[in-house]
């Protein structure tokens, strides 16, 4: 996930690996980015890999 300011500049970035999910399954996860800035937008970026990679 990344945190963007109003100019779409990346102000924070955190990678979260969620392993072991079957196709179509869901799970809960959370993450925190320590940053002292207001009015940021959180954007999720998803990367998918084949199960055997």
C-alpha distance matrix in Angstrom:
0.0 3.7 7.0 9.9 13.5 16.3 17.1 13.6 13.4 10.2 11.0 8.4 5.9 5.4 6.3 7.6 10.8 12.6 16.1 19.4 18.8 21.5 21.2 20.7 19.9 17.4 16.2 14.7 12.0 10.6 8.9 9.9 9.5 13.1 13.6 16.8 16.1 16.7 15.9 12.2 10.2 6.7 5.6 4.4 5.7 8.3 10.9 14.1 17.0 20.6 21.7 24.2 22.0
3.7 0.0 3.8 6.4 10.1 13.1 13.6 10.3 9.8 6.6 7.5 5.6 4.4 6.4 8.6 10.8 14.1 16.3 19.7 23.0 22.5 25.2 24.7 24.2 23.5 20.9 19.8 18.1 15.3 13.3 11.1 10.8 9.1 12.1 11.6 14.5 13.4 14.1 13.4 9.6 8.1 5.8 5.3 6.5 7.7 11.1 13.5 17.0 19.9 23.6 25.0 27.2 24.7
7.0 3.8 0.0 3.8 6.9 10.2 11.4 8.8 8.3 5.8 5.5 5.0 6.4 8.8 11.8 13.8 17.3 19.3 22.9 26.2 25.5 28.3 27.7 26.9 26.1 23.2 21.9 19.7 17.0 14.5 12.2 10.8 8.7 10.8 9.4 11.6 9.9 10.4 9.7 5.9 5.5 4.7 6.4 9.0 10.9 14.5 17.1 20.6 23.6 27.3 28.6 30.9 28.5
9.9 6.4 3.8 0.0 3.8 6.8 7.6 5.1 5.3 4.6 5.6 7.3 9.1 12.1 14.9 17.1 20.5 22.5 26.0 29.2 28.3 30.8 29.9 28.9 28.6 25.9 24.9 22.9 20.5 18.1 15.9 14.5 12.2 13.8 11.5 12.9 10.3 10.3 8.8 5.4 5.2 6.5 7.5 10.9 12.4 16.2 18.8 22.4 25.5 29.2 30.9 33.1 30.6
13.5 10.1 6.9 3.8 0.0 3.8 5.5 5.2 5.5 6.8 6.7 9.6 12.3 15.4 18.4 20.7 24.1 26.1 29.6 32.8 31.9 34.4 33.5 32.4 32.0 29.1 28.2 25.9 23.5 20.9 18.7 16.8 14.2 14.9 11.9 12.1 8.8 8.4 6.7 4.8 6.5 9.3 10.8 14.4 16.1 19.9 22.6 26.1 29.2 32.9 34.7 36.9 34.4
16.3 13.1 10.2 6.8 3.8 0.0 3.8 5.4 7.4 9.8 10.4 13.3 15.8 18.9 21.6 23.8 27.1 28.8 32.4 35.4 34.2 36.4 35.2 33.8 33.7 30.9 30.3 28.2 26.1 23.7 21.8 20.1 17.8 18.5 15.4 15.2 11.5 10.2 7.6 7.1 8.0 11.4 12.6 16.4 18.1 21.8 24.6 28.1 31.3 34.9 36.9 39.3 36.8
17.1 13.6 11.4 7.6 5.5 3.8 0.0 3.9 5.5 8.9 10.4 13.7 15.9 19.3 21.9 24.4 27.6 29.6 33.0 36.1 35.1 37.2 35.9 34.8 35.0 32.5 32.0 30.1 27.9 25.6 23.5 21.9 19.2 20.0 16.9 17.0 13.6 13.1 11.1 10.0 10.6 13.4 13.8 17.3 18.2 21.9 24.3 27.9 30.9 34.6 36.8 38.9 36.2
13.6 10.3 8.8 5.1 5.2 5.4 3.9 0.0 3.8 6.3 8.8 11.4 12.9 16.2 18.5 21.0 24.0 26.0 29.3 32.4 31.4 33.5 32.2 31.2 31.4 29.0 28.6 27.0 24.8 22.8 20.8 19.6 17.1 18.5 15.9 16.9 13.8 13.6 11.5 9.2 8.7 10.7 10.4 13.7 14.4 18.1 20.4 24.1 27.1 30.7 33.0 35.1 32.4
13.4 9.8 8.3 5.3 5.5 7.4 5.5 3.8 0.0 3.8 6.1 9.2 11.1 14.8 17.3 20.2 23.4 25.8 29.0 32.4 31.8 34.2 33.1 32.5 32.5 30.1 29.3 27.5 24.9 22.6 20.1 18.6 15.6 16.7 14.0 15.1 12.5 13.3 12.2 9.8 10.3 11.7 11.7 14.7 15.0 18.7 20.7 24.4 27.1 30.9 33.0 34.8 31.9
10.2 6.6 5.8 4.6 6.8 9.8 8.9 6.3 3.8 0.0 3.8 5.8 7.3 11.0 13.6 16.6 19.8 22.4 25.6 29.1 28.7 31.3 30.5 30.1 29.8 27.4 26.4 24.6 21.7 19.4 16.7 15.3 12.4 13.8 11.7 13.7 11.8 13.2 12.6 9.4 9.6 9.9 9.9 12.3 12.6 16.2 18.1 21.8 24.4 28.2 30.0 31.9 28.9
11.0 7.5 5.5 5.6 6.7 10.4 10.4 8.8 6.1 3.8 0.0 3.8 7.1 10.6 13.9 16.8 20.3 22.9 26.2 29.8 29.6 32.5 32.1 31.6 30.9 28.1 26.6 24.4 21.3 18.5 15.5 13.4 10.0 10.6 8.1 10.0 8.5 10.6 11.0 8.2 9.7 10.1 11.4 13.8 14.8 18.3 20.2 23.9 26.5 30.2 31.7 33.6 30.7
8.4 5.6 5.0 7.3 9.6 13.3 13.7 11.4 9.2 5.8 3.8 0.0 3.8 6.9 10.4 13.2 16.8 19.5 22.8 26.4 26.4 29.5 29.4 29.1 28.1 25.3 23.6 21.4 18.1 15.3 12.1 10.2 6.9 8.4 7.2 10.3 9.9 12.1 12.7 9.5 10.3 9.3 10.5 12.0 13.0 16.1 18.0 21.5 23.9 27.6 28.8 30.6 27.9
5.9 4.4 6.4 9.1 12.3 15.8 15.9 12.9 11.1 7.3 7.1 3.8 0.0 3.8 6.8 10.0 13.3 16.2 19.3 23.0 23.2 26.2 26.2 26.2 25.2 22.7 21.1 19.3 16.0 13.8 10.7 9.9 7.5 10.2 10.2 13.7 13.5 15.3 15.6 12.0 11.7 9.6 9.6 10.0 10.3 13.1 14.5 18.0 20.2 23.9 25.0 26.9 24.1
5.4 6.4 8.8 12.1 15.4 18.9 19.3 16.2 14.8 11.0 10.6 6.9 3.8 0.0 3.8 6.5 9.9 12.9 16.0 19.7 20.1 23.3 23.7 23.9 22.5 20.0 18.1 16.3 12.8 10.8 7.8 8.0 6.9 10.2 11.5 15.2 15.7 17.3 17.7 14.2 13.6 10.6 10.6 9.8 10.1 12.0 13.3 16.3 18.3 21.9 22.6 24.5 21.9
6.3 8.6 11.8 14.9 18.4 21.6 21.9 18.5 17.3 13.6 13.9 10.4 6.8 3.8 0.0 3.8 6.6 9.8 12.7 16.4 17.0 20.2 20.7 21.3 20.0 18.0 16.3 15.2 11.9 11.0 8.8 10.4 10.3 13.6 15.3 19.0 19.4 20.9 21.0 17.4 16.1 12.8 11.9 9.8 9.2 9.9 10.4 13.1 14.8 18.3 18.8 20.7 18.2
7.6 10.8 13.8 17.1 20.7 23.8 24.4 21.0 20.2 16.6 16.8 13.2 10.0 6.5 3.8 0.0 3.8 6.4 9.6 13.2 13.8 17.2 18.1 18.6 16.8 14.7 12.7 11.7 8.5 8.4 7.3 10.1 11.3 14.9 17.0 20.7 21.2 22.3 22.3 18.9 17.3 13.6 12.8 10.1 10.1 9.8 10.5 12.4 14.0 17.2 17.1 19.3 17.5
10.8 14.1 17.3 20.5 24.1 27.1 27.6 24.0 23.4 19.8 20.3 16.8 13.3 9.9 6.6 3.8 0.0 3.8 6.1 9.9 11.0 14.4 15.6 16.7 15.0 13.6 11.9 12.0 9.5 10.7 10.5 13.6 15.0 18.4 20.7 24.4 25.0 26.1 26.0 22.5 20.7 16.9 15.7 12.5 11.6 10.1 9.7 10.5 11.4 14.1 13.6 15.8 14.2
12.6 16.3 19.3 22.5 26.1 28.8 29.6 26.0 25.8 22.4 22.9 19.5 16.2 12.9 9.8 6.4 3.8 0.0 3.8 7.0 7.5 11.1 12.7 13.6 11.5 10.1 8.4 9.3 7.9 10.3 11.4 15.0 17.1 20.6 23.0 26.6 27.0 27.7 27.3 24.0 21.9 18.0 16.8 13.3 12.9 10.7 10.7 10.4 11.4 13.5 12.4 15.2 14.5
16.1 19.7 22.9 26.0 29.6 32.4 33.0 29.3 29.0 25.6 26.2 22.8 19.3 16.0 12.7 9.6 6.1 3.8 0.0 3.8 5.9 9.3 11.6 13.4 11.4 11.2 10.0 11.8 11.1 13.8 14.9 18.5 20.6 23.9 26.5 30.1 30.7 31.4 31.1 27.7 25.5 21.7 20.2 16.6 15.7 13.0 12.0 10.7 10.5 11.7 9.7 12.3 12.2
19.4 23.0 26.2 29.2 32.8 35.4 36.1 32.4 32.4 29.1 29.8 26.4 23.0 19.7 16.4 13.2 9.9 7.0 3.8 0.0 3.8 6.6 9.7 11.8 9.7 10.5 10.1 12.7 13.0 16.2 18.0 21.6 24.0 27.3 29.9 33.4 34.0 34.6 34.1 30.8 28.4 24.6 23.0 19.3 18.5 15.4 14.4 12.2 11.6 11.6 8.8 11.5 12.6
18.8 22.5 25.5 28.3 31.9 34.2 35.1 31.4 31.8 28.7 29.6 26.4 23.2 20.1 17.0 13.8 11.0 7.5 5.9 3.8 0.0 3.8 6.5 8.1 6.0 7.3 7.9 11.2 12.4 15.9 18.1 21.8 24.2 27.8 30.1 33.5 33.7 33.8 33.0 29.8 27.1 23.4 21.6 17.9 17.3 14.1 13.6 11.3 11.5 11.5 9.4 12.9 14.1
21.5 25.2 28.3 30.8 34.4 36.4 37.2 33.5 34.2 31.3 32.5 29.5 26.2 23.3 20.2 17.2 14.4 11.1 9.3 6.6 3.8 0.0 3.8 6.2 5.4 8.4 10.3 14.0 15.7 19.2 21.6 25.3 27.7 31.3 33.4 36.8 36.7 36.7 35.6 32.4 29.5 25.9 23.8 20.1 19.3 15.8 15.2 12.2 12.2 11.2 9.1 12.6 14.6
21.2 24.7 27.7 29.9 33.5 35.2 35.9 32.2 33.1 30.5 32.1 29.4 26.2 23.7 20.7 18.1 15.6 12.7 11.6 9.7 6.5 3.8 0.0 3.8 5.6 8.8 11.7 15.2 16.9 20.3 22.6 26.2 28.3 32.0 33.8 37.1 36.7 36.4 34.9 31.7 28.5 25.1 22.7 19.1 18.1 14.5 14.0 10.9 11.4 10.5 9.7 13.3 15.0
20.7 24.2 26.9 28.9 32.4 33.8 34.8 31.2 32.5 30.1 31.6 29.1 26.2 23.9 21.3 18.6 16.7 13.6 13.4 11.8 8.1 6.2 3.8 0.0 3.8 6.7 10.3 13.7 16.0 19.3 21.9 25.5 27.8 31.5 33.1 36.1 35.5 34.9 33.2 30.3 27.0 23.7 21.5 18.1 17.8 14.6 15.1 12.6 14.1 13.8 13.3 17.0 18.4
19.9 23.5 26.1 28.6 32.0 33.7 35.0 31.4 32.5 29.8 30.9 28.1 25.2 22.5 20.0 16.8 15.0 11.5 11.4 9.7 6.0 5.4 5.6 3.8 0.0 3.8 7.0 10.6 13.2 16.8 19.6 23.3 25.9 29.5 31.5 34.5 34.2 33.7 32.4 29.5 26.4 23.0 21.3 17.9 18.0 15.0 15.7 13.6 14.9 14.9 13.7 17.5 18.8
17.4 20.9 23.2 25.9 29.1 30.9 32.5 29.0 30.1 27.4 28.1 25.3 22.7 20.0 18.0 14.7 13.6 10.1 11.2 10.5 7.3 8.4 8.8 6.7 3.8 0.0 3.8 7.1 9.8 13.3 16.4 20.0 22.8 26.3 28.2 31.1 30.9 30.3 29.1 26.3 23.4 20.0 18.7 15.5 16.3 13.8 15.2 14.0 16.0 16.8 15.8 19.5 20.3
16.2 19.8 21.9 24.9 28.2 30.3 32.0 28.6 29.3 26.4 26.6 23.6 21.1 18.1 16.3 12.7 11.9 8.4 10.0 10.1 7.9 10.3 11.7 10.3 7.0 3.8 0.0 3.8 6.6 10.3 13.5 17.2 20.2 23.5 25.8 28.8 28.9 28.6 27.7 25.1 22.5 19.0 18.3 15.2 16.4 14.4 15.9 15.2 17.0 18.2 16.9 20.4 20.9
14.7 18.1 19.7 22.9 25.9 28.2 30.1 27.0 27.5 24.6 24.4 21.4 19.3 16.3 15.2 11.7 12.0 9.3 11.8 12.7 11.2 14.0 15.2 13.7 10.6 7.1 3.8 0.0 3.8 7.1 10.6 14.1 17.4 20.5 22.8 25.6 25.9 25.5 24.9 22.5 20.3 16.8 16.8 14.2 16.1 14.9 16.9 17.0 19.2 20.9 19.8 23.2 23.2
12.0 15.3 17.0 20.5 23.5 26.1 27.9 24.8 24.9 21.7 21.3 18.1 16.0 12.8 11.9 8.5 9.5 7.9 11.1 13.0 12.4 15.7 16.9 16.0 13.2 9.8 6.6 3.8 0.0 3.8 7.0 10.7 13.9 17.0 19.5 22.5 23.1 23.1 22.9 20.2 18.3 14.8 15.0 12.5 14.3 13.7 15.6 16.4 18.5 20.7 19.8 22.9 22.3
10.6 13.3 14.5 18.1 20.9 23.7 25.6 22.8 22.6 19.4 18.5 15.3 13.8 10.8 11.0 8.4 10.7 10.3 13.8 16.2 15.9 19.2 20.3 19.3 16.8 13.3 10.3 7.1 3.8 0.0 3.8 7.0 10.4 13.4 16.0 18.9 19.6 19.8 19.9 17.4 16.0 12.7 13.7 12.0 14.3 14.6 16.9 18.3 20.6 23.2 22.6 25.5 24.5
8.9 11.1 12.2 15.9 18.7 21.8 23.5 20.8 20.1 16.7 15.5 12.1 10.7 7.8 8.8 7.3 10.5 11.4 14.9 18.0 18.1 21.6 22.6 21.9 19.6 16.4 13.5 10.6 7.0 3.8 0.0 3.8 6.9 10.1 12.7 15.9 16.9 17.6 18.2 15.5 14.7 11.5 12.8 11.6 13.7 14.6 16.7 18.8 20.9 23.9 23.6 26.2 24.6
9.9 10.8 10.8 14.5 16.8 20.1 21.9 19.6 18.6 15.3 13.4 10.2 9.9 8.0 10.4 10.1 13.6 15.0 18.5 21.6 21.8 25.3 26.2 25.5 23.3 20.0 17.2 14.1 10.7 7.0 3.8 0.0 3.8 6.4 9.2 12.3 13.6 14.7 15.9 13.5 13.7 11.1 13.3 13.1 15.4 17.1 19.2 21.7 23.9 27.1 27.0 29.4 27.6
9.5 9.1 8.7 12.2 14.2 17.8 19.2 17.1 15.6 12.4 10.0 6.9 7.5 6.9 10.3 11.3 15.0 17.1 20.6 24.0 24.2 27.7 28.3 27.8 25.9 22.8 20.2 17.4 13.9 10.4 6.9 3.8 0.0 3.8 6.0 9.6 10.9 12.7 14.2 11.6 12.4 10.5 12.7 13.3 15.2 17.5 19.5 22.4 24.7 28.1 28.4 30.5 28.3
13.1 12.1 10.8 13.8 14.9 18.5 20.0 18.5 16.7 13.8 10.6 8.4 10.2 10.2 13.6 14.9 18.4 20.6 23.9 27.3 27.8 31.3 32.0 31.5 29.5 26.3 23.5 20.5 17.0 13.4 10.1 6.4 3.8 0.0 3.8 6.9 9.3 11.8 14.2 12.5 14.2 13.2 15.8 16.8 18.8 21.2 23.2 26.2 28.3 31.7 31.9 33.9 31.6
13.6 11.6 9.4 11.5 11.9 15.4 16.9 15.9 14.0 11.7 8.1 7.2 10.2 11.5 15.3 17.0 20.7 23.0 26.5 29.9 30.1 33.4 33.8 33.1 31.5 28.2 25.8 22.8 19.5 16.0 12.7 9.2 6.0 3.8 0.0 3.8 5.8 8.8 11.4 10.0 12.5 12.4 15.2 17.0 19.0 21.9 24.1 27.3 29.7 33.3 33.9 35.9 33.4
16.8 14.5 11.6 12.9 12.1 15.2 17.0 16.9 15.1 13.7 10.0 10.3 13.7 15.2 19.0 20.7 24.4 26.6 30.1 33.4 33.5 36.8 37.1 36.1 34.5 31.1 28.8 25.6 22.5 18.9 15.9 12.3 9.6 6.9 3.8 0.0 3.8 7.0 10.4 10.3 13.6 14.4 17.5 19.8 22.0 25.1 27.5 30.8 33.3 36.9 37.6 39.7 37.2
16.1 13.4 9.9 10.3 8.8 11.5 13.6 13.8 12.5 11.8 8.5 9.9 13.5 15.7 19.4 21.2 25.0 27.0 30.7 34.0 33.7 36.7 36.7 35.5 34.2 30.9 28.9 25.9 23.1 19.6 16.9 13.6 10.9 9.3 5.8 3.8 0.0 3.8 7.0 7.3 10.9 12.5 15.7 18.5 20.8 24.2 26.8 30.2 33.0 36.6 37.6 39.8 37.4
16.7 14.1 10.4 10.3 8.4 10.2 13.1 13.6 13.3 13.2 10.6 12.1 15.3 17.3 20.9 22.3 26.1 27.7 31.4 34.6 33.8 36.7 36.4 34.9 33.7 30.3 28.6 25.5 23.1 19.8 17.6 14.7 12.7 11.8 8.8 7.0 3.8 0.0 3.8 5.7 9.3 11.7 15.1 18.2 21.0 24.3 27.3 30.6 33.7 37.3 38.3 40.8 38.5
15.9 13.4 9.7 8.8 6.7 7.6 11.1 11.5 12.2 12.6 11.0 12.7 15.6 17.7 21.0 22.3 26.0 27.3 31.1 34.1 33.0 35.6 34.9 33.2 32.4 29.1 27.7 24.9 22.9 19.9 18.2 15.9 14.2 14.2 11.4 10.4 7.0 3.8 0.0 3.8 6.8 10.0 13.1 16.6 19.4 22.8 26.0 29.3 32.6 36.1 37.4 40.0 37.8
12.2 9.6 5.9 5.4 4.8 7.1 10.0 9.2 9.8 9.4 8.2 9.5 12.0 14.2 17.4 18.9 22.5 24.0 27.7 30.8 29.8 32.4 31.7 30.3 29.5 26.3 25.1 22.5 20.2 17.4 15.5 13.5 11.6 12.5 10.0 10.3 7.3 5.7 3.8 0.0 3.8 6.6 9.7 13.1 15.7 19.2 22.3 25.6 28.9 32.4 33.8 36.3 34.1
10.2 8.1 5.5 5.2 6.5 8.0 10.6 8.7 10.3 9.6 9.7 10.3 11.7 13.6 16.1 17.3 20.7 21.9 25.5 28.4 27.1 29.5 28.5 27.0 26.4 23.4 22.5 20.3 18.3 16.0 14.7 13.7 12.4 14.2 12.5 13.6 10.9 9.3 6.8 3.8 0.0 3.8 6.4 10.0 12.8 16.2 19.5 22.7 26.1 29.6 31.0 33.8 31.7
6.7 5.8 4.7 6.5 9.3 11.4 13.4 10.7 11.7 9.9 10.1 9.3 9.6 10.6 12.8 13.6 16.9 18.0 21.7 24.6 23.4 25.9 25.1 23.7 23.0 20.0 19.0 16.8 14.8 12.7 11.5 11.1 10.5 13.2 12.4 14.4 12.5 11.7 10.0 6.6 3.8 0.0 3.8 6.7 9.9 13.0 16.4 19.5 22.8 26.2 27.5 30.3 28.3
5.6 5.3 6.4 7.5 10.8 12.6 13.8 10.4 11.7 9.9 11.4 10.5 9.6 10.6 11.9 12.8 15.7 16.8 20.2 23.0 21.6 23.8 22.7 21.5 21.3 18.7 18.3 16.8 15.0 13.7 12.8 13.3 12.7 15.8 15.2 17.5 15.7 15.1 13.1 9.7 6.4 3.8 0.0 3.8 6.5 9.8 13.2 16.4 19.8 23.3 24.8 27.6 25.6
4.4 6.5 9.0 10.9 14.4 16.4 17.3 13.7 14.7 12.3 13.8 12.0 10.0 9.8 9.8 10.1 12.5 13.3 16.6 19.3 17.9 20.1 19.1 18.1 17.9 15.5 15.2 14.2 12.5 12.0 11.6 13.1 13.3 16.8 17.0 19.8 18.5 18.2 16.6 13.1 10.0 6.7 3.8 0.0 3.8 6.4 9.9 12.9 16.3 19.7 21.1 24.0 22.1
5.7 7.7 10.9 12.4 16.1 18.1 18.2 14.4 15.0 12.6 14.8 13.0 10.3 10.1 9.2 10.1 11.6 12.9 15.7 18.5 17.3 19.3 18.1 17.8 18.0 16.3 16.4 16.1 14.3 14.3 13.7 15.4 15.2 18.8 19.0 22.0 20.8 21.0 19.4 15.7 12.8 9.9 6.5 3.8 0.0 3.8 6.7 10.1 13.4 17.0 18.9 21.4 19.3
8.3 11.1 14.5 16.2 19.9 21.8 21.9 18.1 18.7 16.2 18.3 16.1 13.1 12.0 9.9 9.8 10.1 10.7 13.0 15.4 14.1 15.8 14.5 14.6 15.0 13.8 14.4 14.9 13.7 14.6 14.6 17.1 17.5 21.2 21.9 25.1 24.2 24.3 22.8 19.2 16.2 13.0 9.8 6.4 3.8 0.0 3.8 6.5 10.1 13.5 15.3 18.0 16.2
10.9 13.5 17.1 18.8 22.6 24.6 24.3 20.4 20.7 18.1 20.2 18.0 14.5 13.3 10.4 10.5 9.7 10.7 12.0 14.4 13.6 15.2 14.0 15.1 15.7 15.2 15.9 16.9 15.6 16.9 16.7 19.2 19.5 23.2 24.1 27.5 26.8 27.3 26.0 22.3 19.5 16.4 13.2 9.9 6.7 3.8 0.0 3.8 6.8 10.4 12.6 14.8 12.7
14.1 17.0 20.6 22.4 26.1 28.1 27.9 24.1 24.4 21.8 23.9 21.5 18.0 16.3 13.1 12.4 10.5 10.4 10.7 12.2 11.3 12.2 10.9 12.6 13.6 14.0 15.2 17.0 16.4 18.3 18.8 21.7 22.4 26.2 27.3 30.8 30.2 30.6 29.3 25.6 22.7 19.5 16.4 12.9 10.1 6.5 3.8 0.0 3.8 6.9 9.2 11.7 10.3
17.0 19.9 23.6 25.5 29.2 31.3 30.9 27.1 27.1 24.4 26.5 23.9 20.2 18.3 14.8 14.0 11.4 11.4 10.5 11.6 11.5 12.2 11.4 14.1 14.9 16.0 17.0 19.2 18.5 20.6 20.9 23.9 24.7 28.3 29.7 33.3 33.0 33.7 32.6 28.9 26.1 22.8 19.8 16.3 13.4 10.1 6.8 3.8 0.0 3.8 6.3 8.2 6.6
20.6 23.6 27.3 29.2 32.9 34.9 34.6 30.7 30.9 28.2 30.2 27.6 23.9 21.9 18.3 17.2 14.1 13.5 11.7 11.6 11.5 11.2 10.5 13.8 14.9 16.8 18.2 20.9 20.7 23.2 23.9 27.1 28.1 31.7 33.3 36.9 36.6 37.3 36.1 32.4 29.6 26.2 23.3 19.7 17.0 13.5 10.4 6.9 3.8 0.0 3.8 5.5 5.5
21.7 25.0 28.6 30.9 34.7 36.9 36.8 33.0 33.0 30.0 31.7 28.8 25.0 22.6 18.8 17.1 13.6 12.4 9.7 8.8 9.4 9.1 9.7 13.3 13.7 15.8 16.9 19.8 19.8 22.6 23.6 27.0 28.4 31.9 33.9 37.6 37.6 38.3 37.4 33.8 31.0 27.5 24.8 21.1 18.9 15.3 12.6 9.2 6.3 3.8 0.0 3.8 5.7
24.2 27.2 30.9 33.1 36.9 39.3 38.9 35.1 34.8 31.9 33.6 30.6 26.9 24.5 20.7 19.3 15.8 15.2 12.3 11.5 12.9 12.6 13.3 17.0 17.5 19.5 20.4 23.2 22.9 25.5 26.2 29.4 30.5 33.9 35.9 39.7 39.8 40.8 40.0 36.3 33.8 30.3 27.6 24.0 21.4 18.0 14.8 11.7 8.2 5.5 3.8 0.0 3.8
22.0 24.7 28.5 30.6 34.4 36.8 36.2 32.4 31.9 28.9 30.7 27.9 24.1 21.9 18.2 17.5 14.2 14.5 12.2 12.6 14.1 14.6 15.0 18.4 18.8 20.3 20.9 23.2 22.3 24.5 24.6 27.6 28.3 31.6 33.4 37.2 37.4 38.5 37.8 34.1 31.7 28.3 25.6 22.1 19.3 16.2 12.7 10.3 6.6 5.5 5.7 3.8 0.0
